Amino acid sequence: MVFEDYARQAVEMLPDVWFLQNRYVEALIIIVGFFIVSQAIVWITEKIILKIATKTKTNLDDEIIKKTNKPLIALLLLIGLWLSESALKLSPAFEAGFTKLILSAIVLVIAWIIIGVIMALITHWGETFAKRTKSDMDDAVIPLFKSFAKIVVFALAILYILTVWGVAVTPLLASLGIAGIAVAFAMQSTLGNILGGISLILDKTVKVGDTIKLDDGITSGVVVDVGLRSTSIRTFDNELMIVPNGKLAESKILNYVLPDPKVRAVLTFGVAYGTDVDKVKKIAMTALKGVEGTLKEPEPSCYFDELGDSALQFKLYFWCENTGARFKAKEIVRTRIYNALNKAKISMPFPQRELWIHTVGKRK
């Protein structure tokens, strides 16, 4: 092994440098030397490096230093123990077993270091992301990422350790692959919902407080919670609807809040033929004045839309602050227009049918 050859070369240099012929003294000096180096690293980290890190704009470097300090010290001590064993020049059988044991421990410590760095990165990313979202879903997603990272790193470390001890990992990987496929197939729905939830929060499709409508034409309301497996929507009838995130991720979503909350309202009404068009427009525009929740910009407008079968059709366009304000504003404006037209003696015709009954012959 490369590490073992390097250790032997390092040990062989020690007697020439220190003029020491006693192998036990060599081993003791190696252990003490690495212990002193580890304590020096602890002192430098606490007194110098951490103080410098606290002055930076981000706390990412602080977290990386804190999470990797102890495993780095453990790594140094393990290397020192490995070198000291090489200096003792024990039996080949013992040395081979001890080398495998130390190498296994070193691999685990390196995995510990890698996990520490990944945890610091995920925590930093999570804090940055959480500041831009109102959902509690990040509280579930971030631990999920951390657990997944730990499993992957430790699994790779265990596989490498198995190769160190001479275990054939190829059949094991094949068995794990088949088992993984079976588990994934059994949990297909659950995994789909979890991945759908992650995609929703990463894509910022919906967030708590958004008013949305799905393409099924039935599901609509205000988002009250975005969970890991499902999203809760409070309908306009004050009913709570739970939608699986997998379905939500595959649906076309009409989000009334994006790109901004303001929405356009349209009112359609008709008046009798022969009515003054300009007068009707003026009545409609006057009905908008002072209505709570309406906006002056973009400017409202009223159009003579078409010549209907029984009426002159008009459309009134105006903008509201949000979807909730639109419902209230339309009802108020519609009532004002109706009352104003009645007051102005302007009729609003509606379709009528006349039925003529013609009897053929006499009933016996």
C-alpha positions in Angstrom: 0.0 0.0 0.0 1.2 3.6 -0.6 0.5 4.7 2.9 2.4 1.7 4.4 5.4 2.3 2.2 5.5 5.9 3.1 5.3 5.0 6.8 8.2 2.6 6.5 10.4 5.3 4.7 9.5 7.9 7.4 10.5 5.5 10.2 13.7 4.5 8.5 14.8 8.1 8.5 14.4 8.6 12.3 17.6 6.7 13.5 19.8 8.7 11.1 18.3 12.0 12.3 18.2 11.3 16.0 20.9 8.7 16.3 18.5 6.4 18.1 18.9 2.7 17.9 16.2 1.6 20.4 13.0 0.9 18.6 10.8 1.4 21.7 12.3 4.9 22.2 11.7 5.7 18.6 8.1 4.6 18.8 7.6 6.6 22.0 9.2 9.7 20.5 6.9 9.4 17.4 3.8 9.2 19.5 4.8 12.1 21.8 5.9 14.2 18.7 2.6 13.8 17.0 0.7 14.5 20.3 2.7 17.8 20.6 1.9 18.7 17.0 -1.8 18.0 17.6 -1.9 20.2 20.7 0.0 22.9 18.8 -2.7 22.8 16.1 -5.4 23.1 18.8 -3.7 26.2 20.2 -3.2 27.8 16.8 -6.8 27.1 15.8 -8.3 28.5 19.0 -6.0 31.5 19.4 -5.3 32.6 15.8 -7.3 30.9 13.1 -10.8 31.2 14.8 -10.2 34.9 15.6 -9.3 35.6 12.0 -12.4 33.6 10.8 -14.8 35.6 13.1 -13.8 38.8 11.3 -15.0 37.5 7.9 -18.5 38.4 6.5 -19.7 34.8 6.6 -19.7 32.2 9.4 -19.1 29.4 7.0 -15.3 29.3 7.6 -15.9 29.3 11.4 -18.2 26.3 11.1 -15.8 24.4 8.9 -12.9 25.0 11.3 -15.0 23.9 14.3 -16.3 20.8 12.7 -12.9 19.6 11.3 -10.6 20.6 14.2 -11.1 17.4 16.3 -11.1 14.9 13.4 -7.8 16.5 12.1 -6.2 16.0 15.5 -7.5 12.4 15.6 -6.1 11.9 12.1 -2.6 13.1 13.3 -2.7 10.8 16.3 -3.6 7.8 14.2 -0.8 8.5 11.7 1.6 8.8 14.7 0.4 5.5 16.1 0.8 3.9 12.7 4.4 5.2 12.3 5.3 4.2 15.9 4.1 0.6 15.1 6.3 0.6 12.0 9.3 1.6 14.2 8.7 -1.3 16.6 9.2 -3.8 13.7 6.9 -6.4 15.0 5.9 -9.7 13.4 4.6 -9.4 9.8 1.2 -11.0 10.7 0.7 -8.5 13.6 1.9 -5.6 11.4 -0.5 -6.5 8.6 -3.5 -6.7 10.9 -2.5 -3.6 12.8 -2.0 -1.7 9.5 -5.5 -2.7 8.3 -7.0 -1.6 11.6 -5.3 1.8 11.6 -6.0 2.3 7.9 -9.7 1.6 8.6 -9.7 4.1 11.5 -8.0 6.7 9.2 -10.7 6.2 6.5 -13.4 6.7 9.1 -11.8 9.9 10.4 -11.4 11.2 6.8 -15.1 10.5 6.3 -15.7 12.4 9.6 -13.8 15.4 8.2 -15.7 15.3 4.8 -19.0 15.1 6.6 -18.1 18.1 8.8 -17.4 20.2 5.8 -20.6 19.1 4.0 -22.7 19.8 7.2 -21.2 23.3 7.4 -22.0 23.9 3.7 -25.6 22.6 4.0 -26.2 24.6 7.2 -24.8 27.8 5.6 -26.9 27.2 2.5 -30.0 26.4 4.6 -29.7 29.6 6.7 -29.3 31.7 3.5 -32.2 30.0 1.8 -34.5 30.1 4.9 -34.3 33.9 5.0 -35.9 34.1 1.6 -38.8 31.7 2.4 -41.8 31.8 4.7 -42.3 28.0 4.5 -41.3 25.6 7.3 -40.4 23.1 4.7 -36.7 24.1 4.8 -36.7 22.8 8.4 -37.5 19.3 7.0 -35.5 19.5 3.8 -32.2 20.6 5.3 -32.0 17.6 7.8 -32.9 15.3 5.0 -29.9 16.6 2.9 -27.7 16.2 6.0 -28.8 12.6 6.6 -28.4 11.7 2.9 -24.9 13.2 2.8 -23.9 11.2 6.0 -25.3 8.0 4.6 -23.4 8.4 1.3 -20.1 9.3 2.8 -20.1 6.6 5.4 -21.3 4.0 2.9 -18.3 4.9 0.6 -16.0 4.7 3.7 -17.3 1.3 4.7 -17.0 0.0 1.2 -13.3 1.1 1.1 -12.7 -0.4 4.5 -14.1 -3.7 3.3 -11.7 -3.7 0.4 -8.8 -3.0 2.9 -9.8 -6.2 4.7 -10.0 -8.2 1.5 -13.8 -8.4 1.2 -15.2 -8.6 -2.4 -17.6 -5.6 -2.6 -18.9 -6.3 -6.2 -21.4 -9.0 -5.2 -22.4 -6.9 -2.2 -23.0 -3.8 -4.4 -25.1 -6.0 -6.7 -27.2 -7.2 -3.8 -27.6 -3.7 -2.5 -28.6 -2.5 -5.9 -31.4 -5.1 -6.2 -32.6 -4.3 -2.7 -32.5 -0.6 -3.4 -34.6 -1.0 -6.6 -37.2 -3.1 -4.6 -37.4 -0.5 -1.8 -37.6 2.4 -4.3 -40.4 0.7 -6.2 -42.3 0.0 -3.0 -41.9 3.6 -1.9 -42.4 5.1 -5.3 -45.4 7.3 -4.3 -43.8 8.5 -1.1 -40.5 9.3 -2.8 -42.3 11.1 -5.6 -44.1 13.3 -3.1 -40.9 14.1 -1.2 -39.0 14.9 -4.4 -42.0 17.0 -5.5 -41.9 18.9 -2.3 -38.2 19.6 -2.7 -38.7 20.8 -6.3 -41.5 23.1 -5.2 -39.4 24.9 -2.6 -36.3 25.0 -4.8 -38.2 26.3 -7.8 -40.2 28.7 -5.5 -43.4 27.6 -7.3 -45.6 28.3 -4.3 -45.0 29.5 -0.8 -47.2 30.1 2.3 -49.7 32.9 1.7 -49.9 32.4 -2.1 -53.4 32.2 -3.7 -53.3 29.5 -6.3 -55.5 27.5 -8.6 -54.7 24.1 -10.1 -55.4 23.0 -13.7 -58.1 20.6 -12.5 -60.4 23.7 -12.2 -61.5 22.6 -8.7 -58.6 23.1 -6.4 -58.0 26.7 -5.5 -57.3 28.7 -2.3 -54.6 30.1 -0.1 -51.5 28.0 0.7 -51.2 27.6 4.5 -48.4 25.0 4.6 -45.8 23.4 2.3 -44.7 20.2 3.9 -42.3 17.5 2.9 -44.9 15.1 1.5 -48.0 17.4 1.0 -49.2 21.0 0.7 -52.2 22.3 2.6 -54.5 24.7 0.8 -57.4 26.6 2.5 -60.2 26.9 0.0 -62.4 30.0 -0.3 -65.1 28.0 1.6 -62.7 27.8 4.5 -62.0 24.1 4.0 -58.5 22.6 4.3 -57.5 20.6 1.2 -54.3 18.4 1.4 -52.6 17.9 -2.0 -49.7 15.5 -2.4 -46.6 17.3 -3.5 -46.1 14.8 -6.4 -49.5 15.8 -7.9 -48.8 19.5 -7.2 -45.4 19.3 -9.0 -47.0 17.7 -12.1 -49.9 20.2 -12.2 -50.1 23.5 -14.0 -50.4 26.1 -11.2 -52.0 29.5 -11.6 -50.3 31.6 -8.9 -52.2 34.9 -8.4 -49.4 36.3 -6.3 -46.6 35.9 -8.9 -44.9 37.9 -10.3 -46.7 40.4 -8.0 -49.9 40.4 -6.0 -52.0 42.9 -8.1 -54.6 41.4 -10.4 -57.0 42.6 -13.0 -60.8 42.5 -12.6 -63.2 42.5 -15.5 -67.0 43.3 -15.3 -69.3 42.6 -18.2 -72.8 44.2 -18.4 -75.3 45.1 -21.1 -77.8 48.0 -21.7 -80.7 48.4 -24.0 -80.2 49.4 -27.7 -80.5 53.2 -28.2 -78.7 54.0 -24.9 -76.0 56.8 -25.0 -72.7 54.9 -25.0 -70.6 57.7 -23.5 -73.1 58.1 -20.7 -72.8 54.4 -19.9 -69.0 54.6 -19.8 -69.1 57.6 -17.5 -71.4 55.8 -15.1 -69.1 52.7 -15.0 -66.0 54.8 -14.4 -67.7 56.8 -11.7 -68.7 53.6 -9.9 -65.0 52.8 -9.4 -64.2 55.9 -7.4 -63.2 55.3 -3.8 -63.6 51.5 -3.9 -61.3 50.0 -1.3 -58.6 47.7 -2.8 -58.7 49.2 -6.3 -55.6 50.8 -7.9 -55.3 54.0 -10.0 -52.4 52.5 -11.9 -52.6 50.8 -14.2 -55.4 53.1 -15.3 -59.0 51.6 -15.4 -60.9 51.6 -18.7 -64.4 50.9 -20.0 -65.0 49.6 -23.6 -68.1 49.1 -25.7 -67.4 45.5 -26.4 -70.0 44.2 -28.9 -73.5 44.5 -30.3 -75.2 41.6 -28.6 -78.4 39.8 -29.5 -80.5 41.9 -27.1 -78.1 44.4 -25.6 -75.1 46.7 -26.0 -72.3 44.8 -24.2 -69.7 46.7 -22.2 -66.6 45.6 -20.3 -65.0 47.5 -17.4 -61.4 46.7 -16.7 -59.7 47.8 -13.4 -56.8 46.6 -11.2 -56.9 45.5 -7.6 -54.3 45.1 -4.9 -54.7 41.3 -4.7 -57.1 38.4 -5.3 -58.9 38.9 -2.1 -59.5 42.6 -2.8 -60.8 41.7 -6.3 -63.7 39.7 -5.0 -64.9 42.5 -2.8 -64.3 45.3 -5.3 -66.2 43.5 -8.1 -69.2 43.1 -5.9 -69.2 46.8 -4.9 -68.6 48.1 -8.4 -71.3 45.8 -9.9 -73.8 47.0 -7.3 -73.0 50.7 -8.0 -73.3 50.3 -11.7 -76.7 48.5 -11.4 -78.0 51.3 -9.1 -76.6 54.1 -11.2 -78.2 52.6 -14.4 -81.6 52.3 -12.7 -81.3 55.8 -11.4 -80.5 57.1 -14.9 -83.6 55.1 -16.3 -81.3 53.0 -18.4 -82.7 49.5 -18.9 -80.7 46.3 -18.8 -82.5 43.9 -21.2 -82.3 40.2 -20.8 -83.0 37.4 -23.3 -86.8 36.6 -23.6 -88.6 34.0 -25.5 -92.2 34.0 -26.8 -93.9 30.7 -27.2 -96.9 30.3 -29.6 -99.0 27.2 -29.2 -100.9 26.2 -32.3 -103.6 23.5 -32.0 -104.3 21.5 -35.2 -107.8 20.0 -35.3 -110.3 19.5 -32.5 -109.6 17.3 -29.5 -112.2 14.5 -29.2 
